[in-house]
Each structure stands twice: as structure tokens, then as C-alpha cells.
Amino acid sequence: VQLVESGGDSVQAGGSLRLSCAISGDTDSINGMRWYREAPGKQRELVARIDKGGRDTRYADSVKGRFTISRDNSARSLYLQMNNSQPEDTAAYYCMGGSEVAWYWGLGTQVIVSS
């Protein structure tokens, strides 16, 4: 399984970005998926997660109401819509997917939000 993120960019506060994560390989082994982020000097944190069917989503309090996680299983893709971005959202964003058997990580995409 390979996960490849894209869509990271520089944006001004209040702006929007859409991150994507392309999934290849044995996609049948991918159940739940998640977005994490890691800011300089900080621990990696869970941003959002989604179940295999795309109906059950959960968010960190810091992004609730601003970010939306979604997936298109037919397109083998995971998305993170980031609205009303804030400087504290600046981080490398990683997608993660798998099951209790194994979890897979992408290499990340950089988001910079300037004030």
C-alpha cells in the first residue's frame, strides 16, 4: 500500500485548501483513514478520521467546523477540505490508512498559513 499526499501550499489566514491522498496497492486492506499534522517543535496530532464507508467522521476540537474529511473509495482517494485556515494550522499534513493488522503512512504535504 502506498499513500501519496498532495495539495499543500501557502495561503493567507482565512483562506482554503484541499488536501488529497492517493491510495495505491492493496486497497482492500484500508479500512479507517486519518489525517495527522506535525508542526515544527510539536508532536504529531490527529486532525480528523473517517471510517471505511465515509459516514463516521471525527475531528480535533481545534479544526471542528473548519475542516472536512471525506473519501472517494472508487477514486481511491482521501481528502481534507481546510476552510478559514489559521496560522496555527501551519504544519506538515500526513494521511494514514489501514486496519488493526497494519497502518500505512504517506510522506506528507506542507501547509503554511500566513497572517
C-alpha beads as a LAMMPS data file, in Angstrom:
LAMMPS data file: protein, C-alpha beads

115 atoms
114 bonds

1 atom types
1 bond types

-500.0 500.0 xlo xhi
-500.0 500.0 ylo yhi
-500.0 500.0 zlo zhi

Masses

1 110.0

Atoms # bond

1 1 1 0.000 0.000 0.000
2 1 1 1.236 3.484 -0.868
3 1 1 -0.252 6.771 0.248
4 1 1 0.737 9.993 -1.508
5 1 1 -0.440 13.375 -0.264
6 1 1 -0.799 16.489 -2.400
7 1 1 -2.384 19.923 -2.277
8 1 1 -0.194 21.575 0.332
9 1 1 0.501 25.236 -0.329
10 1 1 0.952 28.661 1.224
11 1 1 -2.270 30.526 1.971
12 1 1 -3.288 33.608 3.891
13 1 1 -5.329 33.385 7.066
14 1 1 -8.981 32.841 6.238
15 1 1 -8.150 31.024 3.033
16 1 1 -8.980 27.500 1.917
17 1 1 -7.017 24.484 0.778
18 1 1 -7.958 20.985 -0.268
19 1 1 -5.513 18.227 0.552
20 1 1 -5.673 14.901 -1.259
21 1 1 -4.238 11.487 -0.505
22 1 1 -3.979 8.982 -3.344
23 1 1 -4.095 5.327 -2.350
24 1 1 -2.478 2.560 -4.392
25 1 1 -1.711 -1.101 -3.865
26 1 1 -3.883 -3.444 -1.805
27 1 1 -6.705 -1.004 -1.103
28 1 1 -8.836 -3.796 0.379
29 1 1 -6.555 -3.614 3.412
30 1 1 -7.532 0.014 4.029
31 1 1 -10.447 0.485 6.401
32 1 1 -10.290 3.654 8.512
33 1 1 -8.292 6.635 7.347
34 1 1 -6.925 9.655 9.164
35 1 1 -5.225 12.978 8.665
36 1 1 -2.469 13.929 11.064
37 1 1 -0.359 17.058 11.206
38 1 1 3.011 17.925 12.684
39 1 1 4.105 21.482 13.331
40 1 1 7.749 22.390 13.984
41 1 1 8.677 21.592 17.570
42 1 1 5.363 19.901 18.278
43 1 1 4.130 16.338 18.449
44 1 1 2.198 14.855 15.569
45 1 1 -1.520 15.246 16.258
46 1 1 -4.652 13.627 14.898
47 1 1 -6.696 16.111 12.882
48 1 1 -9.571 14.031 11.562
49 1 1 -10.599 10.447 10.907
50 1 1 -13.159 8.678 8.774
51 1 1 -14.469 5.127 8.608
52 1 1 -14.415 2.901 5.555
53 1 1 -17.908 3.848 4.447
54 1 1 -17.254 7.559 4.852
55 1 1 -20.191 8.098 7.186
56 1 1 -18.490 8.296 10.577
57 1 1 -16.133 11.269 10.899
58 1 1 -14.398 12.734 13.916
59 1 1 -12.370 15.917 14.328
60 1 1 -9.922 17.521 16.706
61 1 1 -11.534 20.387 18.596
62 1 1 -9.061 22.792 17.024
63 1 1 -10.392 22.180 13.497
64 1 1 -14.036 21.312 14.135
65 1 1 -16.333 23.416 11.987
66 1 1 -13.479 24.472 9.670
67 1 1 -12.083 21.215 8.225
68 1 1 -13.957 18.416 6.491
69 1 1 -12.587 14.929 5.895
70 1 1 -14.036 12.832 3.087
71 1 1 -13.108 9.892 0.909
72 1 1 -13.969 8.507 -2.501
73 1 1 -13.310 4.787 -2.416
74 1 1 -13.958 4.381 -6.139
75 1 1 -11.287 7.012 -6.807
76 1 1 -9.029 5.574 -4.120
77 1 1 -8.662 8.973 -2.523
78 1 1 -8.900 10.697 0.830
79 1 1 -9.460 14.438 1.155
80 1 1 -9.200 17.188 3.731
81 1 1 -11.021 20.431 2.957
82 1 1 -9.500 23.214 5.034
83 1 1 -11.594 26.366 5.320
84 1 1 -10.919 29.513 7.325
85 1 1 -7.307 28.419 7.756
86 1 1 -5.369 29.965 10.620
87 1 1 -1.613 30.390 11.231
88 1 1 -1.777 27.648 13.852
89 1 1 -2.775 25.249 11.071
90 1 1 0.736 25.561 9.638
91 1 1 2.206 22.058 9.623
92 1 1 3.132 19.056 7.554
93 1 1 -0.041 17.046 6.930
94 1 1 0.055 13.261 6.688
95 1 1 -2.569 10.744 5.676
96 1 1 -2.723 7.382 7.343
97 1 1 -4.800 4.363 6.479
98 1 1 -5.149 0.710 7.351
99 1 1 -6.681 -1.600 9.896
100 1 1 -5.761 -3.389 13.106
101 1 1 -3.435 -5.548 11.018
102 1 1 -1.271 -2.743 9.662
103 1 1 -1.280 1.025 9.243
104 1 1 0.356 2.925 6.411
105 1 1 1.630 6.497 6.215
106 1 1 2.254 8.949 3.420
107 1 1 5.280 11.235 3.306
108 1 1 3.314 14.398 3.952
109 1 1 2.448 17.690 2.308
110 1 1 3.333 21.101 3.706
111 1 1 0.731 23.730 4.591
112 1 1 1.768 27.264 5.515
113 1 1 -0.824 29.768 6.687
114 1 1 0.356 33.360 6.998
115 1 1 -1.349 36.072 8.998

Bonds

1 1 1 2
2 1 2 3
3 1 3 4
4 1 4 5
5 1 5 6
6 1 6 7
7 1 7 8
8 1 8 9
9 1 9 10
10 1 10 11
11 1 11 12
12 1 12 13
13 1 13 14
14 1 14 15
15 1 15 16
16 1 16 17
17 1 17 18
18 1 18 19
19 1 19 20
20 1 20 21
21 1 21 22
22 1 22 23
23 1 23 24
24 1 24 25
25 1 25 26
26 1 26 27
27 1 27 28
28 1 28 29
29 1 29 30
30 1 30 31
31 1 31 32
32 1 32 33
33 1 33 34
34 1 34 35
35 1 35 36
36 1 36 37
37 1 37 38
38 1 38 39
39 1 39 40
40 1 40 41
41 1 41 42
42 1 42 43
43 1 43 44
44 1 44 45
45 1 45 46
46 1 46 47
47 1 47 48
48 1 48 49
49 1 49 50
50 1 50 51
51 1 51 52
52 1 52 53
53 1 53 54
54 1 54 55
55 1 55 56
56 1 56 57
57 1 57 58
58 1 58 59
59 1 59 60
60 1 60 61
61 1 61 62
62 1 62 63
63 1 63 64
64 1 64 65
65 1 65 66
66 1 66 67
67 1 67 68
68 1 68 69
69 1 69 70
70 1 70 71
71 1 71 72
72 1 72 73
73 1 73 74
74 1 74 75
75 1 75 76
76 1 76 77
77 1 77 78
78 1 78 79
79 1 79 80
80 1 80 81
81 1 81 82
82 1 82 83
83 1 83 84
84 1 84 85
85 1 85 86
86 1 86 87
87 1 87 88
88 1 88 89
89 1 89 90
90 1 90 91
91 1 91 92
92 1 92 93
93 1 93 94
94 1 94 95
95 1 95 96
96 1 96 97
97 1 97 98
98 1 98 99
99 1 99 100
100 1 100 101
101 1 101 102
102 1 102 103
103 1 103 104
104 1 104 105
105 1 105 106
106 1 106 107
107 1 107 108
108 1 108 109
109 1 109 110
110 1 110 111
111 1 111 112
112 1 112 113
113 1 113 114
114 1 114 115
